[in-house]
């Protein structure tokens, strides 16, 4: 399989075609601790806070016909659906006296926005994984490896990314062509905050969403045993994953997504039992692959992942 695209190169390709001016440092900060965001594909939403797409219901009439014969009538029925984009960001303040000591509040806000972008990326990555799992459950695209309760095992997703049906969505500021909004309060002048302290203030935010319009492009494996010990485990695991990958109709941008802690455990198991397994392997760059599909290990996905609804249910008396 070919190398998977990074968000940075994918985002810049879209941004350039739209005449945008993406901020390299902020985009890199967004993905620095979020490998899923870095490797998934992204497209620009067709509205500022929402993306409207066609959900294909049926395709009829495609058929062969005789030379010089009448063309068959084709009919595509679809429903219009919307995906709401979610805002990420926060506000910042710097005291007037501290600002005078630092010399320039703009430098402070710039540094803070870089840190904010990194934190926002981590939260966004977890929410993307949650959305994939929840949608797979809704669309009946979930496989189970064992009979243990679903909230005690590891959850793994497989997604075949494409820019039209299965991708991340971002909303640039159309008036200035920026991915991130970084704006000063009161046009950069000093003002009294809620506590009556004179401060300089600014806010930073961006909007992002996830499009999962084609259920054939993703699938999820749950109830995966946390324990990877045993000579037979790598083969059993890879066999189960092969069915999940097949259900996601793998393309050149297909990825396996799992907790980073579990990827480390799997890599150790593969290294220990290489002779017992051919479906789990390392590529020349020592990246783990399952049936040839690259594995992304995210530090933002818990080993014992639960949907919010499952956490609520388990906490109920």
C-alpha positions in Angstrom: 0.0 0.0 0.0 1.2 3.5 -0.7 2.2 6.0 2.0 -0.7 7.6 3.8 -1.2 11.3 3.6 -0.5 13.6 6.6 -3.0 16.2 7.6 -0.4 18.9 7.0 0.2 18.0 3.4 -3.5 17.1 2.8 -4.6 20.4 4.5 -2.2 22.5 2.5 -3.3 20.9 -0.7 -6.9 21.8 0.0 -5.9 25.2 1.4 -3.9 26.1 -1.7 -6.7 25.2 -4.0 -9.0 27.5 -2.0 -6.6 30.4 -1.9 -6.1 30.1 1.8 -3.0 30.9 3.9 -2.7 28.2 6.5 -0.5 28.7 9.6 2.2 26.1 9.5 3.1 26.3 13.1 -0.4 26.1 14.4 -1.3 23.2 12.1 1.8 21.3 13.2 1.0 22.0 16.8 -2.5 20.7 16.4 -1.2 17.4 15.2 2.0 17.1 17.2 0.4 14.9 19.9 -2.4 13.6 17.7 -1.3 11.1 15.1 -4.8 10.3 13.9 -5.4 13.9 13.0 -2.1 13.9 11.2 -2.8 10.8 9.0 -6.5 11.1 8.3 -7.7 13.0 5.2 -9.4 16.4 5.5 -11.7 18.5 3.3 -13.2 22.0 3.6 -16.8 22.1 4.7 -19.2 23.7 2.3 -20.7 25.9 4.9 -19.0 27.9 7.7 -20.4 26.0 10.7 -22.1 23.0 8.9 -21.5 20.6 6.0 -24.3 19.4 3.8 -23.9 16.1 2.0 -25.9 13.6 0.0 -26.7 10.3 1.6 -27.1 7.9 -1.3 -30.1 5.6 -0.8 -30.3 3.6 -4.1 -28.7 3.6 -7.5 -30.8 2.0 -10.2 -30.6 1.4 -14.0 -26.8 0.9 -14.5 -26.6 -2.0 -17.0 -25.0 -3.1 -20.2 -26.6 -2.4 -23.6 -26.2 -3.2 -27.2 -24.0 -1.2 -29.6 -26.0 1.7 -30.9 -28.8 0.6 -28.6 -30.9 2.8 -26.3 -29.2 3.8 -23.1 -30.8 2.5 -19.9 -32.4 5.1 -17.6 -30.4 5.6 -14.4 -31.8 6.9 -11.2 -30.0 7.9 -8.0 -32.1 8.6 -4.9 -30.6 10.3 -1.9 -31.3 12.3 1.2 -29.7 15.5 2.2 -28.0 15.4 5.6 -25.9 17.8 7.7 -22.8 17.5 9.8 -22.4 20.2 12.4 -18.8 21.5 13.0 -17.6 21.8 16.6 -15.7 24.8 17.8 -12.5 24.3 19.8 -10.5 27.1 21.5 -10.4 29.4 24.4 -9.8 33.0 25.7 -6.5 34.4 27.1 -5.6 37.3 29.2 -2.3 39.0 30.1 -2.0 41.6 32.9 -1.0 45.1 31.8 2.1 45.2 34.1 3.2 41.7 33.1 2.8 42.7 29.4 5.0 45.7 30.0 7.7 43.5 31.5 7.4 41.0 28.6 7.6 43.8 26.1 4.9 42.6 23.6 1.6 40.9 24.4 1.3 39.6 20.8 4.3 37.3 21.5 2.6 35.9 24.6 -0.7 35.3 22.8 1.1 33.7 19.9 2.9 31.2 22.2 -0.3 30.5 24.1 -2.2 29.8 20.9 0.4 27.2 19.9 -0.1 25.4 23.3 -3.9 25.7 22.9 -3.7 24.2 19.4 -1.9 21.1 20.8 -4.4 20.6 23.6 -7.3 21.2 21.2 -5.8 18.6 18.8 -5.8 16.0 21.6 -9.4 16.6 22.5 -10.4 16.6 18.9 -8.7 13.3 18.2 -10.5 11.6 21.0 -13.8 13.0 19.9 -13.1 11.8 16.3 -12.5 8.2 17.6 -15.7 8.4 19.7 -17.7 9.4 16.7 -16.3 6.6 14.6 -17.2 4.0 17.2 -20.6 5.4 17.9 -21.5 5.6 14.2 -20.2 2.0 13.6 -22.5 0.8 16.4 -25.4 2.7 14.9 -24.7 1.3 11.4 -24.2 -2.3 12.6 -20.5 -2.2 11.6 -19.1 -3.7 14.9 -17.3 -7.0 15.3 -16.4 -8.7 18.6 -13.3 -10.7 19.3 -14.4 -12.3 22.6 -17.5 -12.7 24.7 -16.2 -10.4 27.4 -18.3 -7.3 28.2 -17.6 -4.7 25.6 -16.5 -2.1 28.1 -13.6 -4.2 29.5 -11.8 -4.9 26.3 -9.9 -2.8 23.8 -11.7 -1.0 21.0 -10.1 -0.7 17.5 -11.3 1.1 14.4 -10.5 0.7 10.8 -11.3 3.5 8.4 -10.7 3.9 4.6 -10.4 7.7 4.3 -11.5 9.5 1.2 -12.1 13.3 0.7 -15.8 13.0 -0.4 -17.4 10.5 2.1 -15.1 9.7 5.0 -12.9 12.5 6.1 -12.3 15.3 8.6 -14.0 18.7 8.0 -12.6 22.1 8.7 -14.1 25.5 8.3 -11.8 28.4 7.4 -12.5 32.0 7.9 -13.7 32.9 4.5 -13.0 36.6 4.9 -9.3 36.1 5.7 -8.6 32.5 4.6 -7.3 31.3 7.9 -7.7 27.9 9.5 -7.3 29.3 13.1 -8.9 32.5 14.4 -6.7 34.5 16.6 -8.3 37.8 17.5 -7.6 40.5 20.1 -10.2 41.9 22.3 -10.8 45.7 22.2 -8.5 45.9 19.1 -5.5 45.1 21.2 -6.0 47.9 23.8 -6.0 47.5 27.6 -9.3 46.9 29.2 -10.6 45.9 32.7 -11.5 42.2 33.0 -14.3 40.7 35.1 -12.2 41.1 38.2 -11.4 44.7 37.5 -7.8 44.0 36.5 -6.4 45.9 33.5 -5.4 43.3 30.9 -4.7 42.6 27.3 -7.0 39.9 25.9 -7.4 37.6 22.9 -9.1 34.4 21.9 -8.2 31.5 19.6 -10.5 29.0 18.0 -11.1 26.8 15.0 -14.0 24.6 13.9 -13.8 21.0 12.8 -16.1 18.0 12.2 -16.1 14.4 10.9 -17.9 13.1 7.8 -18.9 9.4 7.8 -21.3 9.4 4.9 -20.4 5.9 3.7 -20.9 3.0 6.2 -18.9 0.7 3.8 -15.7 2.7 4.6 -15.4 1.9 8.3 -15.7 -0.9 10.9 -14.9 -1.4 14.5 -13.6 -4.4 16.5 -14.5 -4.5 20.2 -13.9 -6.8 23.1 -10.3 -7.3 22.2 -8.4 -8.9 25.1 -6.0 -6.5 26.8 -3.6 -9.4 27.4 -1.5 -10.1 24.3 0.6 -12.9 25.9 0.7 -16.3 24.3 2.1 -17.7 21.1 -1.3 -18.0 19.4 -2.6 -14.5 20.2 -1.0 -12.6 17.3 -2.5 -15.0 14.8 -6.0 -15.0 16.4 -5.9 -11.2 16.6 -4.8 -10.7 13.0 -7.4 -13.2 11.8 -10.2 -11.2 13.6 -8.8 -7.9 12.3 -8.7 -9.3 8.7 -12.5 -9.5 8.8 -12.8 -6.0 10.1 -10.5 -4.5 7.5 -12.4 -6.3 4.8 -15.6 -4.8 6.1 -14.1 -1.3 5.7 -13.3 -1.8 2.0 -9.6 -0.9 2.4 -8.1 1.7 0.0 -4.7 3.2 -0.2 -5.6 5.5 2.7 -7.0 2.8 5.0 -5.7 2.9 8.6 -6.1 0.9 11.8 -6.7 3.1 14.8 -6.0 1.9 18.4 -4.7 3.1 21.7 -1.0 3.7 21.6 -0.5 1.6 24.7 -2.1 -1.4 22.9 0.0 -0.8 19.8 3.1 -1.1 21.9 1.9 -4.4 23.4 1.1 -5.7 20.0 4.5 -4.7 18.6 6.1 -6.6 21.5 4.0 -9.7 20.8 4.8 -9.6 17.1 8.5 -9.3 17.8 8.4 -12.2 20.3 6.3 -14.6 18.0 7.3 -13.6 14.5 7.5 -17.2 13.3 3.9 -17.8 14.5 2.4 -15.0 12.5 2.4 -13.6 9.0 -0.6 -11.2 9.1 1.1 -8.9 11.6 4.3 -7.3 10.4 6.6 -4.4 10.4 7.3 -2.3 7.3 10.8 -1.1 6.3 10.4 1.9 8.6 9.5 -0.4 11.5 5.8 0.7 11.5 3.4 -2.0 12.6 1.0 -3.2 9.9 -2.0 -5.5 10.1 -2.7 -7.4 6.8 -0.7 -4.7 5.2 -2.7 -1.8 6.6 -0.7 0.7 8.7 -1.5 1.0 12.4 -2.0 4.4 14.2 -1.4 4.3 17.9 -3.1 7.3 19.6 -2.1 8.5 23.1 -5.5 10.2 23.3 -7.5 6.9 23.1 -7.7 5.1 26.5 -6.8 1.4 26.6 -10.2 0.7 28.2 -12.1 3.0 25.9 -15.8 3.7 26.7 -18.3 5.8 24.9 -19.9 8.5 27.1 -23.2 6.6 27.2 -21.3 3.5 28.4 -19.5 5.5 31.1 -22.9 6.9 32.3 -24.4 3.4 32.3 -21.5 1.9 34.3 -21.7 4.7 36.8 -25.4 4.3 37.4 -26.4 2.5 40.7 
